[in-house]
Amino acid sequence: MPIRNAWSADCSRIKDLLDQLGYEYPVETINIRLDKLLKSGSDEVFVYTDDNIVVGFITLHYSIQLAFDGDFCEIGYFVVDKKVRSKGIGKELEEFAIQKAQDKGCSAINVFSRKERHDAHRFYERQGYHEITKFFTKDMK
């Protein structure tokens, strides 16, 4: 399986993939944030490679739960290059994430997806996810 831990050297390809989602930040900013994720004890970043080129990635954040039997895993970012979508890469990454979460003792995996990302919603529903809540945010800038 061509899935591996992300490295700092993957930053420019991860930035290109984030651009496809509309998150256009300078590569220096992405590099700093990726470095923080890679050093975090609560996060993991995995990339999917094709001929040693990163064509997808997923970030996972693990949360200890007080009121549930198992902990939760949250998918933070999940993108497959638009040039290679619908080829099973997203499914492989998602199934890999499920296994990682189970290995860490998680009883659920959550993902927040922007309301306009209809294709992503269909993907998650096909993978067995269901909508359970509303998500609220407060801008603190």
A tleap script that builds the chain and sets N, CA, C and O, in Angstrom:
source leaprc.protein.ff14SB
mol = sequence {
  NMET PRO ILE ARG ASN ALA TRP SER ALA ASP
  CYS SER ARG ILE LYS ASP LEU LEU ASP GLN
  LEU GLY TYR GLU TYR PRO VAL GLU THR ILE
  ASN ILE ARG LEU ASP LYS LEU LEU LYS SER
  GLY SER ASP GLU VAL PHE VAL TYR THR ASP
  ASP ASN ILE VAL VAL GLY PHE ILE THR LEU
  HIE TYR SER ILE GLN LEU ALA PHE ASP GLY
  ASP PHE CYS GLU ILE GLY TYR PHE VAL VAL
  ASP LYS LYS VAL ARG SER LYS GLY ILE GLY
  LYS GLU LEU GLU GLU PHE ALA ILE GLN LYS
  ALA GLN ASP LYS GLY CYS SER ALA ILE ASN
  VAL PHE SER ARG LYS GLU ARG HIE ASP ALA
  HIE ARG PHE TYR GLU ARG GLN GLY TYR HIE
  GLU ILE THR LYS PHE PHE THR LYS ASP MET
  CLYS
}
set mol.1.N position { 0.859 -1.186 0.000 }
set mol.1.CA position { 0.000 0.000 0.000 }
set mol.1.C position { 0.900 1.242 0.000 }
set mol.1.O position { 1.808 1.344 0.825 }
set mol.2.N position { 0.662 2.162 -0.894 }
set mol.2.CA position { 1.526 3.348 -0.998 }
set mol.2.C position { 1.149 4.468 -0.024 }
set mol.2.O position { 1.148 5.642 -0.394 }
set mol.3.N position { 0.833 4.106 1.207 }
set mol.3.CA position { 0.516 5.102 2.236 }
set mol.3.C position { 1.652 5.083 3.250 }
set mol.3.O position { 2.089 4.026 3.704 }
set mol.4.N position { 2.114 6.273 3.592 }
set mol.4.CA position { 3.208 6.381 4.558 }
set mol.4.C position { 3.008 7.629 5.400 }
set mol.4.O position { 2.174 8.480 5.091 }
set mol.5.N position { 3.787 7.725 6.469 }
set mol.5.CA position { 3.801 8.948 7.265 }
set mol.5.C position { 4.299 10.101 6.404 }
set mol.5.O position { 5.194 9.932 5.576 }
set mol.6.N position { 3.712 11.264 6.609 }
set mol.6.CA position { 4.168 12.455 5.891 }
set mol.6.C position { 5.521 12.884 6.428 }
set mol.6.O position { 5.863 12.637 7.585 }
set mol.7.N position { 6.276 13.529 5.563 }
set mol.7.CA position { 7.570 14.098 5.918 }
set mol.7.C position { 7.526 15.583 5.623 }
set mol.7.O position { 6.681 16.046 4.856 }
set mol.8.N position { 8.425 16.324 6.225 }
set mol.8.CA position { 8.522 17.762 5.932 }
set mol.8.C position { 8.742 18.016 4.444 }
set mol.8.O position { 8.273 19.020 3.907 }
set mol.9.N position { 9.448 17.116 3.785 }
set mol.9.CA position { 9.724 17.270 2.351 }
set mol.9.C position { 8.460 17.185 1.497 }
set mol.9.O position { 8.488 17.548 0.321 }
set mol.10.N position { 7.354 16.713 2.068 }
set mol.10.CA position { 6.085 16.611 1.333 }
set mol.10.C position { 5.330 17.934 1.297 }
set mol.10.O position { 4.274 18.031 0.671 }
set mol.11.N position { 5.859 18.938 1.956 }
set mol.11.CA position { 5.136 20.194 2.154 }
set mol.11.C position { 4.619 20.819 0.859 }
set mol.11.O position { 3.458 21.224 0.807 }
set mol.12.N position { 5.430 20.909 -0.170 }
set mol.12.CA position { 4.981 21.601 -1.387 }
set mol.12.C position { 3.841 20.857 -2.068 }
set mol.12.O position { 2.935 21.491 -2.610 }
set mol.13.N position { 3.866 19.519 -2.054 }
set mol.13.CA position { 2.757 18.755 -2.647 }
set mol.13.C position { 1.505 18.879 -1.781 }
set mol.13.O position { 0.399 18.980 -2.313 }
set mol.14.N position { 1.659 18.871 -0.471 }
set mol.14.CA position { 0.509 19.058 0.420 }
set mol.14.C position { -0.089 20.434 0.190 }
set mol.14.O position { -1.311 20.580 0.173 }
set mol.15.N position { 0.749 21.441 0.013 }
set mol.15.CA position { 0.265 22.790 -0.277 }
set mol.15.C position { -0.530 22.796 -1.581 }
set mol.15.O position { -1.591 23.416 -1.648 }
set mol.16.N position { -0.032 22.113 -2.627 }
set mol.16.CA position { -0.753 22.037 -3.904 }
set mol.16.C position { -2.131 21.403 -3.722 }
set mol.16.O position { -3.110 21.853 -4.317 }
set mol.17.N position { -2.203 20.368 -2.908 }
set mol.17.CA position { -3.485 19.696 -2.667 }
set mol.17.C position { -4.427 20.590 -1.867 }
set mol.17.O position { -5.626 20.630 -2.144 }
set mol.18.N position { -3.899 21.301 -0.885 }
set mol.18.CA position { -4.725 22.242 -0.128 }
set mol.18.C position { -5.254 23.351 -1.030 }
set mol.18.O position { -6.386 23.805 -0.858 }
set mol.19.N position { -4.443 23.788 -1.987 }
set mol.19.CA position { -4.895 24.793 -2.959 }
set mol.19.C position { -6.150 24.313 -3.682 }
set mol.19.O position { -7.049 25.107 -3.961 }
set mol.20.N position { -6.213 23.012 -3.988 }
set mol.20.CA position { -7.374 22.457 -4.685 }
set mol.20.C position { -8.646 22.559 -3.843 }
set mol.20.O position { -9.752 22.575 -4.384 }
set mol.21.N position { -8.488 22.628 -2.527 }
set mol.21.CA position { -9.641 22.802 -1.635 }
set mol.21.C position { -9.962 24.271 -1.393 }
set mol.21.O position { -10.947 24.590 -0.728 }
set mol.22.N position { -9.141 25.160 -1.926 }
set mol.22.CA position { -9.361 26.590 -1.735 }
set mol.22.C position { -8.594 27.180 -0.574 }
set mol.22.O position { -8.801 28.343 -0.229 }
set mol.23.N position { -7.704 26.399 0.043 }
set mol.23.CA position { -6.881 26.882 1.151 }
set mol.23.C position { -5.529 27.310 0.591 }
set mol.23.O position { -4.560 26.553 0.648 }
set mol.24.N position { -5.466 28.509 0.058 }
set mol.24.CA position { -4.258 28.978 -0.620 }
set mol.24.C position { -3.407 29.822 0.331 }
set mol.24.O position { -3.580 31.034 0.451 }
set mol.25.N position { -2.492 29.139 0.993 }
set mol.25.CA position { -1.567 29.789 1.916 }
set mol.25.C position { -0.150 29.632 1.376 }
set mol.25.O position { 0.123 28.701 0.620 }
set mol.26.N position { 0.749 30.527 1.755 }
set mol.26.CA position { 2.144 30.394 1.307 }
set mol.26.C position { 2.747 29.071 1.792 }
set mol.26.O position { 2.406 28.583 2.869 }
set mol.27.N position { 3.627 28.510 1.002 }
set mol.27.CA position { 4.249 27.238 1.347 }
set mol.27.C position { 4.983 27.334 2.684 }
set mol.27.O position { 5.067 26.345 3.411 }
set mol.28.N position { 5.516 28.511 3.017 }
set mol.28.CA position { 6.215 28.685 4.300 }
set mol.28.C position { 5.255 28.487 5.476 }
set mol.28.O position { 5.617 27.894 6.492 }
set mol.29.N position { 4.033 28.988 5.326 }
set mol.29.CA position { 3.018 28.823 6.373 }
set mol.29.C position { 2.643 27.357 6.525 }
set mol.29.O position { 2.566 26.842 7.641 }
set mol.30.N position { 2.412 26.689 5.409 }
set mol.30.CA position { 2.060 25.268 5.442 }
set mol.30.C position { 3.206 24.468 6.055 }
set mol.30.O position { 2.966 23.535 6.822 }
set mol.31.N position { 4.424 24.818 5.733 }
set mol.31.CA position { 5.589 24.112 6.269 }
set mol.31.C position { 5.648 24.212 7.794 }
set mol.31.O position { 5.914 23.219 8.471 }
set mol.32.N position { 5.402 25.401 8.332 }
set mol.32.CA position { 5.401 25.599 9.788 }
set mol.32.C position { 4.294 24.772 10.432 }
set mol.32.O position { 4.517 24.118 11.451 }
set mol.33.N position { 3.105 24.802 9.842 }
set mol.33.CA position { 1.966 24.074 10.416 }
set mol.33.C position { 2.147 22.562 10.295 }
set mol.33.O position { 1.814 21.814 11.214 }
set mol.34.N position { 2.674 22.121 9.163 }
set mol.34.CA position { 2.937 20.689 8.990 }
set mol.34.C position { 3.947 20.219 10.027 }
set mol.34.O position { 3.787 19.143 10.605 }
set mol.35.N position { 4.975 21.008 10.266 }
set mol.35.CA position { 5.981 20.655 11.263 }
set mol.35.C position { 5.350 20.504 12.648 }
set mol.35.O position { 5.695 19.587 13.393 }
set mol.36.N position { 4.424 21.408 12.993 }
set mol.36.CA position { 3.725 21.308 14.284 }
set mol.36.C position { 2.918 20.016 14.370 }
set mol.36.O position { 2.939 19.328 15.391 }
set mol.37.N position { 2.210 19.694 13.291 }
set mol.37.CA position { 1.420 18.459 13.277 }
set mol.37.C position { 2.312 17.233 13.422 }
set mol.37.O position { 1.993 16.311 14.173 }
set mol.38.N position { 3.423 17.224 12.706 }
set mol.38.CA position { 4.320 16.073 12.741 }
set mol.38.C position { 4.954 15.881 14.113 }
set mol.38.O position { 5.319 14.762 14.473 }
set mol.39.N position { 5.088 16.956 14.881 }
set mol.39.CA position { 5.687 16.875 16.218 }
set mol.39.C position { 4.654 16.668 17.321 }
set mol.39.O position { 5.011 16.368 18.461 }
set mol.40.N position { 3.386 16.825 16.986 }
set mol.40.CA position { 2.320 16.700 17.972 }
set mol.40.C position { 2.142 15.236 18.378 }
set mol.40.O position { 2.244 14.332 17.550 }
set mol.41.N position { 1.883 15.029 19.630 }
set mol.41.CA position { 1.607 13.672 20.090 }
set mol.41.C position { 0.172 13.242 19.854 }
set mol.41.O position { -0.156 12.067 20.023 }
set mol.42.N position { -0.685 14.172 19.467 }
set mol.42.CA position { -2.110 13.882 19.277 }
set mol.42.C position { -2.520 13.855 17.811 }
set mol.42.O position { -3.697 13.666 17.502 }
set mol.43.N position { -1.570 14.040 16.912 }
set mol.43.CA position { -1.897 14.138 15.490 }
set mol.43.C position { -0.990 13.241 14.661 }
set mol.43.O position { 0.140 12.934 15.042 }
set mol.44.N position { -1.525 12.828 13.509 }
set mol.44.CA position { -0.736 12.089 12.529 }
set mol.44.C position { -1.110 12.596 11.147 }
set mol.44.O position { -2.241 13.018 10.911 }
set mol.45.N position { -0.151 12.549 10.244 }
set mol.45.CA position { -0.375 12.956 8.856 }
set mol.45.C position { 0.148 11.831 7.970 }
set mol.45.O position { 1.287 11.388 8.113 }
set mol.46.N position { -0.702 11.380 7.056 }
set mol.46.CA position { -0.333 10.308 6.141 }
set mol.46.C position { -0.517 10.774 4.710 }
set mol.46.O position { -1.441 11.528 4.403 }
set mol.47.N position { 0.372 10.319 3.837 }
set mol.47.CA position { 0.272 10.654 2.419 }
set mol.47.C position { 0.108 9.375 1.609 }
set mol.47.O position { 0.574 8.302 1.992 }
set mol.48.N position { -0.565 9.527 0.485 }
set mol.48.CA position { -0.714 8.450 -0.489 }
set mol.48.C position { 0.174 8.819 -1.663 }
set mol.48.O position { 0.069 9.922 -2.199 }
set mol.49.N position { 1.046 7.909 -2.065 }
set mol.49.CA position { 1.965 8.211 -3.160 }
set mol.49.C position { 1.702 7.313 -4.362 }
set mol.49.O position { 1.292 6.160 -4.227 }
set mol.50.N position { 1.946 7.868 -5.523 }
set mol.50.CA position { 1.881 7.140 -6.785 }
set mol.50.C position { 3.176 7.461 -7.521 }
set mol.50.O position { 3.421 8.614 -7.876 }
set mol.51.N position { 4.003 6.449 -7.750 }
set mol.51.CA position { 5.335 6.665 -8.336 }
set mol.51.C position { 6.121 7.714 -7.550 }
set mol.51.O position { 6.767 8.588 -8.128 }
set mol.52.N position { 6.054 7.610 -6.223 }
set mol.52.CA position { 6.761 8.505 -5.296 }
set mol.52.C position { 6.290 9.952 -5.341 }
set mol.52.O position { 6.979 10.841 -4.841 }
set mol.53.N position { 5.128 10.200 -5.932 }
set mol.53.CA position { 4.532 11.538 -5.948 }
set mol.53.C position { 3.318 11.521 -5.024 }
set mol.53.O position { 2.465 10.641 -5.133 }
set mol.54.N position { 3.241 12.490 -4.118 }
set mol.54.CA position { 2.101 12.584 -3.202 }
set mol.54.C position { 0.870 13.006 -3.995 }
set mol.54.O position { 0.840 14.079 -4.596 }
set mol.55.N position { -0.152 12.136 -3.985 }
set mol.55.CA position { -1.398 12.437 -4.706 }
set mol.55.C position { -2.586 12.555 -3.757 }
set mol.55.O position { -3.709 12.799 -4.197 }
set mol.56.N position { -2.345 12.383 -2.465 }
set mol.56.CA position { -3.403 12.538 -1.477 }
set mol.56.C position { -2.805 12.556 -0.084 }
set mol.56.O position { -1.688 12.091 0.144 }
set mol.57.N position { -3.579 13.106 0.845 }
set mol.57.CA position { -3.132 13.067 2.241 }
set mol.57.C position { -4.330 13.176 3.170 }
set mol.57.O position { -5.410 13.624 2.786 }
set mol.58.N position { -4.097 12.751 4.405 }
set mol.58.CA position { -5.128 12.806 5.441 }
set mol.58.C position { -4.443 13.143 6.764 }
set mol.58.O position { -3.353 12.650 7.054 }
set mol.59.N position { -5.099 13.990 7.564 }
set mol.59.CA position { -4.592 14.289 8.903 }
set mol.59.C position { -5.575 13.731 9.921 }
set mol.59.O position { -6.790 13.806 9.735 }
set mol.60.N position { -5.041 13.177 10.988 }
set mol.60.CA position { -5.859 12.600 12.050 }
set mol.60.C position { -5.494 13.253 13.377 }
set mol.60.O position { -4.320 13.467 13.682 }
set mol.61.N position { -6.521 13.563 14.156 }
set mol.61.CA position { -6.328 14.120 15.496 }
set mol.61.C position { -7.065 13.213 16.472 }
set mol.61.O position { -8.230 12.880 16.258 }
set mol.62.N position { -6.390 12.817 17.537 }
set mol.62.CA position { -6.964 11.907 18.526 }
set mol.62.C position { -7.370 12.686 19.769 }
set mol.62.O position { -6.593 13.477 20.303 }
set mol.63.N position { -8.611 12.448 20.226 }
set mol.63.CA position { -9.149 13.149 21.400 }
set mol.63.C position { -9.564 12.148 22.468 }
set mol.63.O position { -10.337 11.226 22.208 }
set mol.64.N position { -9.045 12.340 23.659 }
set mol.64.CA position { -9.444 11.515 24.797 }
set mol.64.C position { -10.833 11.956 25.234 }
set mol.64.O position { -11.101 13.150 25.367 }
set mol.65.N position { -11.706 10.995 25.455 }
set mol.65.CA position { -13.091 11.288 25.824 }
set mol.65.C position { -13.343 10.965 27.291 }
set mol.65.O position { -12.873 9.950 27.804 }
set mol.66.N position { -14.081 11.829 27.953 }
set mol.66.CA position { -14.445 11.598 29.351 }
set mol.66.C position { -15.737 10.797 29.477 }
set mol.66.O position { -15.865 9.972 30.382 }
set mol.67.N position { -16.687 11.028 28.592 }
set mol.67.CA position { -18.028 10.468 28.748 }
set mol.67.C position { -18.340 9.334 27.772 }
set mol.67.O position { -19.499 8.937 27.648 }
set mol.68.N position { -17.344 8.812 27.085 }
set mol.68.CA position { -17.557 7.727 26.127 }
set mol.68.C position { -16.561 6.613 26.411 }
set mol.68.O position { -15.488 6.857 26.962 }
set mol.69.N position { -16.915 5.398 26.038 }
set mol.69.CA position { -16.048 4.249 26.287 }
set mol.69.C position { -14.738 4.317 25.518 }
set mol.69.O position { -13.688 3.940 26.041 }
set mol.70.N position { -14.792 4.791 24.287 }
set mol.70.CA position { -13.577 4.888 23.485 }
set mol.70.C position { -13.271 6.335 23.151 }
set mol.70.O position { -14.130 7.209 23.269 }
set mol.71.N position { -12.058 6.574 22.741 }
set mol.71.CA position { -11.673 7.922 22.326 }
set mol.71.C position { -12.170 8.190 20.909 }
set mol.71.O position { -12.682 7.292 20.240 }
set mol.72.N position { -12.014 9.428 20.460 }
set mol.72.CA position { -12.450 9.816 19.118 }
set mol.72.C position { -11.236 10.164 18.269 }
set mol.72.O position { -10.215 10.641 18.765 }
set mol.73.N position { -11.380 9.914 16.999 }
set mol.73.CA position { -10.410 10.356 16.009 }
set mol.73.C position { -11.135 11.328 15.093 }
set mol.73.O position { -12.268 11.076 14.682 }
set mol.74.N position { -10.490 12.426 14.778 }
set mol.74.CA position { -11.082 13.408 13.870 }
set mol.74.C position { -10.199 13.558 12.638 }
set mol.74.O position { -8.990 13.768 12.735 }
set mol.75.N position { -10.839 13.445 11.478 }
set mol.75.CA position { -10.145 13.733 10.230 }
set mol.75.C position { -10.107 15.247 10.097 }
set mol.75.O position { -11.154 15.894 10.068 }
set mol.76.N position { -8.926 15.809 10.016 }
set mol.76.CA position { -8.792 17.258 9.887 }
set mol.76.C position { -8.803 17.690 8.432 }
set mol.76.O position { -9.661 18.467 8.014 }
set mol.77.N position { -7.861 17.192 7.671 }
set mol.77.CA position { -7.773 17.477 6.237 }
set mol.77.C position { -7.702 16.152 5.505 }
set mol.77.O position { -7.051 15.210 5.956 }
set mol.78.N position { -8.380 16.094 4.373 }
set mol.78.CA position { -8.428 14.862 3.591 }
set mol.78.C position { -8.657 15.271 2.147 }
set mol.78.O position { -9.726 15.772 1.797 }
set mol.79.N position { -7.659 15.059 1.319 }
set mol.79.CA position { -7.795 15.459 -0.088 }
set mol.79.C position { -7.010 14.505 -0.978 }
set mol.79.O position { -5.912 14.058 -0.648 }
set mol.80.N position { -7.619 14.217 -2.114 }
set mol.80.CA position { -6.973 13.453 -3.175 }
set mol.80.C position { -6.902 14.375 -4.385 }
set mol.80.O position { -7.864 15.077 -4.698 }
set mol.81.N position { -5.767 14.371 -5.058 }
set mol.81.CA position { -5.574 15.209 -6.241 }
set mol.81.C position { -6.725 14.998 -7.222 }
set mol.81.O position { -7.083 13.864 -7.539 }
set mol.82.N position { -7.298 16.103 -7.698 }
set mol.82.CA position { -8.459 16.017 -8.588 }
set mol.82.C position { -8.156 15.236 -9.863 }
set mol.82.O position { -9.075 14.722 -10.500 }
set mol.83.N position { -6.886 15.137 -10.244 }
set mol.83.CA position { -6.510 14.394 -11.454 }
set mol.83.C position { -6.647 12.884 -11.279 }
set mol.83.O position { -6.732 12.152 -12.265 }
set mol.84.N position { -6.668 12.415 -10.033 }
set mol.84.CA position { -6.721 10.964 -9.798 }
set mol.84.C position { -7.890 10.552 -8.899 }
set mol.84.O position { -7.872 9.467 -8.317 }
set mol.85.N position { -8.886 11.398 -8.789 }
set mol.85.CA position { -10.057 11.039 -7.976 }
set mol.85.C position { -10.868 9.943 -8.659 }
set mol.85.O position { -10.736 9.702 -9.859 }
set mol.86.N position { -11.701 9.293 -7.870 }
set mol.86.CA position { -12.581 8.204 -8.333 }
set mol.86.C position { -11.783 6.981 -8.788 }
set mol.86.O position { -12.220 6.242 -9.670 }
set mol.87.N position { -10.623 6.774 -8.187 }
set mol.87.CA position { -9.802 5.596 -8.496 }
set mol.87.C position { -9.551 4.750 -7.250 }
set mol.87.O position { -8.711 3.851 -7.267 }
set mol.88.N position { -10.278 5.036 -6.172 }
set mol.88.CA position { -10.144 4.251 -4.956 }
set mol.88.C position { -9.105 4.754 -3.969 }
set mol.88.O position { -8.932 4.162 -2.904 }
set mol.89.N position { -8.412 5.831 -4.301 }
set mol.89.CA position { -7.366 6.350 -3.413 }
set mol.89.C position { -7.971 6.888 -2.119 }
set mol.89.O position { -7.461 6.613 -1.033 }
set mol.90.N position { -9.055 7.651 -2.230 }
set mol.90.CA position { -9.719 8.174 -1.040 }
set mol.90.C position { -10.213 7.056 -0.140 }
set mol.90.O position { -10.080 7.128 1.082 }
set mol.91.N position { -10.782 6.024 -0.744 }
set mol.91.CA position { -11.269 4.872 0.021 }
set mol.91.C position { -10.112 4.198 0.763 }
set mol.91.O position { -10.246 3.842 1.934 }
set mol.92.N position { -8.980 4.023 0.081 }
set mol.92.CA position { -7.816 3.415 0.736 }
set mol.92.C position { -7.315 4.268 1.898 }
set mol.92.O position { -7.013 3.743 2.969 }
set mol.93.N position { -7.228 5.571 1.691 }
set mol.93.CA position { -6.784 6.464 2.767 }
set mol.93.C position { -7.751 6.425 3.945 }
set mol.93.O position { -7.326 6.372 5.100 }
set mol.94.N position { -9.046 6.450 3.655 }
set mol.94.CA position { -10.052 6.441 4.721 }
set mol.94.C position { -9.996 5.126 5.490 }
set mol.94.O position { -10.061 5.132 6.719 }
set mol.95.N position { -9.879 4.011 4.797 }
set mol.95.CA position { -9.799 2.711 5.471 }
set mol.95.C position { -8.516 2.602 6.298 }
set mol.95.O position { -8.524 2.008 7.376 }
set mol.96.N position { -7.430 3.163 5.807 }
set mol.96.CA position { -6.174 3.219 6.554 }
set mol.96.C position { -6.377 4.028 7.835 }
set mol.96.O position { -5.916 3.630 8.905 }
set mol.97.N position { -7.069 5.162 7.722 }
set mol.97.CA position { -7.341 6.017 8.887 }
set mol.97.C position { -8.183 5.273 9.917 }
set mol.97.O position { -7.931 5.375 11.118 }
set mol.98.N position { -9.177 4.530 9.454 }
set mol.98.CA position { -10.018 3.741 10.366 }
set mol.98.C position { -9.153 2.763 11.154 }
set mol.98.O position { -9.290 2.649 12.372 }
set mol.99.N position { -8.269 2.064 10.465 }
set mol.99.CA position { -7.402 1.097 11.139 }
set mol.99.C position { -6.496 1.781 12.161 }
set mol.99.O position { -6.315 1.273 13.268 }
set mol.100.N position { -5.928 2.927 11.796 }
set mol.100.CA position { -5.076 3.672 12.729 }
set mol.100.C position { -5.870 4.082 13.968 }
set mol.100.O position { -5.389 3.950 15.094 }
set mol.101.N position { -7.086 4.580 13.752 }
set mol.101.CA position { -7.934 5.014 14.869 }
set mol.101.C position { -8.283 3.831 15.771 }
set mol.101.O position { -8.248 3.953 16.995 }
set mol.102.N position { -8.616 2.704 15.179 }
set mol.102.CA position { -8.927 1.516 15.981 }
set mol.102.C position { -7.703 1.058 16.766 }
set mol.102.O position { -7.814 0.665 17.927 }
set mol.103.N position { -6.545 1.110 16.135 }
set mol.103.CA position { -5.307 0.721 16.822 }
set mol.103.C position { -5.032 1.612 18.032 }
set mol.103.O position { -4.392 1.176 18.989 }
set mol.104.N position { -5.510 2.857 17.995 }
set mol.104.CA position { -5.319 3.806 19.105 }
set mol.104.C position { -6.452 3.726 20.129 }
set mol.104.O position { -6.470 4.501 21.085 }
set mol.105.N position { -7.391 2.804 19.944 }
set mol.105.CA position { -8.480 2.639 20.897 }
set mol.105.C position { -9.670 3.551 20.677 }
set mol.105.O position { -10.488 3.731 21.579 }
set mol.106.N position { -9.776 4.119 19.508 }
set mol.106.CA position { -10.904 5.013 19.214 }
set mol.106.C position { -12.156 4.201 18.894 }
set mol.106.O position { -12.090 3.155 18.248 }
set mol.107.N position { -13.287 4.703 19.355 }
set mol.107.CA position { -14.566 4.046 19.086 }
set mol.107.C position { -15.346 4.753 17.991 }
set mol.107.O position { -16.370 4.243 17.536 }
set mol.108.N position { -14.880 5.915 17.562 }
set mol.108.CA position { -15.562 6.662 16.497 }
set mol.108.C position { -14.542 7.518 15.762 }
set mol.108.O position { -13.520 7.928 16.312 }
set mol.109.N position { -14.857 7.770 14.507 }
set mol.109.CA position { -14.055 8.696 13.710 }
set mol.109.C position { -15.007 9.748 13.171 }
set mol.109.O position { -16.063 9.425 12.629 }
set mol.110.N position { -14.631 10.996 13.321 }
set mol.110.CA position { -15.482 12.118 12.924 }
set mol.110.C position { -14.796 12.932 11.839 }
set mol.110.O position { -13.570 12.956 11.732 }
set mol.111.N position { -15.610 13.591 11.046 }
set mol.111.CA position { -15.080 14.497 10.030 }
set mol.111.C position { -16.044 15.663 9.894 }
set mol.111.O position { -17.257 15.469 9.824 }
set mol.112.N position { -15.508 16.860 9.857 }
set mol.112.CA position { -16.300 18.052 9.579 }
set mol.112.C position { -16.035 18.419 8.131 }
set mol.112.O position { -14.887 18.550 7.705 }
set mol.113.N position { -17.110 18.582 7.386 }
set mol.113.CA position { -16.983 18.888 5.966 }
set mol.113.C position { -17.820 20.119 5.667 }
set mol.113.O position { -18.987 20.196 6.054 }
set mol.114.N position { -17.228 21.065 4.987 }
set mol.114.CA position { -17.946 22.306 4.665 }
set mol.114.C position { -19.220 21.979 3.895 }
set mol.114.O position { -19.255 21.045 3.094 }
set mol.115.N position { -20.262 22.762 4.151 }
set mol.115.CA position { -21.579 22.439 3.593 }
set mol.115.C position { -21.616 22.451 2.074 }
set mol.115.O position { -22.476 21.796 1.485 }
set mol.116.N position { -20.714 23.171 1.422 }
set mol.116.CA position { -20.726 23.236 -0.044 }
set mol.116.C position { -19.970 22.076 -0.703 }
set mol.116.O position { -19.975 21.970 -1.929 }
set mol.117.N position { -19.333 21.218 0.066 }
set mol.117.CA position { -18.550 20.109 -0.496 }
set mol.117.C position { -19.426 18.860 -0.693 }
set mol.117.O position { -19.244 17.847 -0.018 }
set mol.118.N position { -20.354 18.956 -1.609 }
set mol.118.CA position { -21.341 17.888 -1.828 }
set mol.118.C position { -20.702 16.566 -2.262 }
set mol.118.O position { -21.140 15.501 -1.827 }
set mol.119.N position { -19.681 16.621 -3.106 }
set mol.119.CA position { -19.007 15.384 -3.524 }
set mol.119.C position { -18.371 14.688 -2.324 }
set mol.119.O position { -18.426 13.464 -2.207 }
set mol.120.N position { -17.772 15.468 -1.441 }
set mol.120.CA position { -17.169 14.894 -0.234 }
set mol.120.C position { -18.240 14.270 0.646 }
set mol.120.O position { -18.020 13.206 1.224 }
set mol.121.N position { -19.398 14.917 0.759 }
set mol.121.CA position { -20.481 14.367 1.580 }
set mol.121.C position { -20.918 13.009 1.047 }
set mol.121.O position { -21.115 12.068 1.816 }
set mol.122.N position { -21.069 12.909 -0.274 }
set mol.122.CA position { -21.465 11.630 -0.875 }
set mol.122.C position { -20.404 10.561 -0.604 }
set mol.122.O position { -20.736 9.413 -0.313 }
set mol.123.N position { -19.143 10.939 -0.701 }
set mol.123.CA position { -18.064 9.993 -0.407 }
set mol.123.C position { -18.186 9.476 1.025 }
set mol.123.O position { -18.154 8.268 1.258 }
set mol.124.N position { -18.325 10.388 1.979 }
set mol.124.CA position { -18.404 9.973 3.382 }
set mol.124.C position { -19.623 9.091 3.629 }
set mol.124.O position { -19.533 8.107 4.363 }
set mol.125.N position { -20.742 9.428 3.036 }
set mol.125.CA position { -21.941 8.600 3.205 }
set mol.125.C position { -21.716 7.199 2.629 }
set mol.125.O position { -22.141 6.213 3.231 }
set mol.126.N position { -21.061 7.101 1.484 }
set mol.126.CA position { -20.753 5.782 0.907 }
set mol.126.C position { -19.825 4.985 1.820 }
set mol.126.O position { -19.872 3.755 1.835 }
set mol.127.N position { -18.989 5.679 2.573 }
set mol.127.CA position { -18.058 5.025 3.486 }
set mol.127.C position { -18.710 4.691 4.834 }
set mol.127.O position { -18.054 4.126 5.709 }
set mol.128.N position { -19.982 5.029 5.009 }
set mol.128.CA position { -20.691 4.668 6.231 }
set mol.128.C position { -20.835 5.766 7.265 }
set mol.128.O position { -21.311 5.503 8.369 }
set mol.129.N position { -20.444 6.975 6.946 }
set mol.129.CA position { -20.605 8.103 7.863 }
set mol.129.C position { -22.041 8.604 7.779 }
set mol.129.O position { -22.708 8.455 6.755 }
set mol.130.N position { -22.500 9.197 8.867 }
set mol.130.CA position { -23.825 9.813 8.864 }
set mol.130.C position { -23.757 11.140 9.623 }
set mol.130.O position { -22.937 11.332 10.521 }
set mol.131.N position { -24.637 12.032 9.228 }
set mol.131.CA position { -24.664 13.356 9.849 }
set mol.131.C position { -25.308 13.245 11.223 }
set mol.131.O position { -26.382 12.661 11.373 }
set mol.132.N position { -24.632 13.819 12.236 }
set mol.132.CA position { -25.166 13.710 13.592 }
set mol.132.C position { -25.330 15.045 14.303 }
set mol.132.O position { -26.012 15.113 15.325 }
set mol.133.N position { -24.736 16.085 13.797 }
set mol.133.CA position { -24.724 17.317 14.576 }
set mol.133.C position { -24.577 18.534 13.680 }
set mol.133.O position { -24.272 18.422 12.493 }
set mol.134.N position { -24.797 19.674 14.262 }
set mol.134.CA position { -24.439 20.932 13.613 }
set mol.134.C position { -23.102 21.353 14.189 }
set mol.134.O position { -22.779 21.045 15.337 }
set mol.135.N position { -22.344 22.044 13.397 }
set mol.135.CA position { -21.020 22.494 13.818 }
set mol.135.C position { -21.050 24.010 13.881 }
set mol.135.O position { -21.436 24.667 12.914 }
set mol.136.N position { -20.649 24.565 15.002 }
set mol.136.CA position { -20.627 26.012 15.180 }
set mol.136.C position { -19.181 26.479 15.295 }
set mol.136.O position { -18.325 25.763 15.816 }
set mol.137.N position { -18.923 27.668 14.811 }
set mol.137.CA position { -17.592 28.244 14.930 }
set mol.137.C position { -17.710 29.724 15.268 }
set mol.137.O position { -18.693 30.375 14.912 }
set mol.138.N position { -16.730 30.237 15.939 }
set mol.138.CA position { -16.692 31.650 16.298 }
set mol.138.C position { -15.350 32.204 15.848 }
set mol.138.O position { -14.303 31.716 16.273 }
set mol.139.N position { -15.373 33.206 15.002 }
set mol.139.CA position { -14.151 33.844 14.523 }
set mol.139.C position { -13.570 34.700 15.647 }
set mol.139.O position { -14.260 35.563 16.190 }
set mol.140.N position { -12.325 34.468 15.993 }
set mol.140.CA position { -11.700 35.194 17.100 }
set mol.140.C position { -10.640 36.167 16.617 }
set mol.140.O position { -9.785 36.580 17.401 }
set mol.141.N position { -10.676 36.538 15.365 }
set mol.141.CA position { -9.693 37.502 14.836 }
set mol.141.C position { -10.087 38.905 15.174 }
set mol.141.O position { -9.383 39.848 14.814 }
savepdb mol mol.pdb
quit
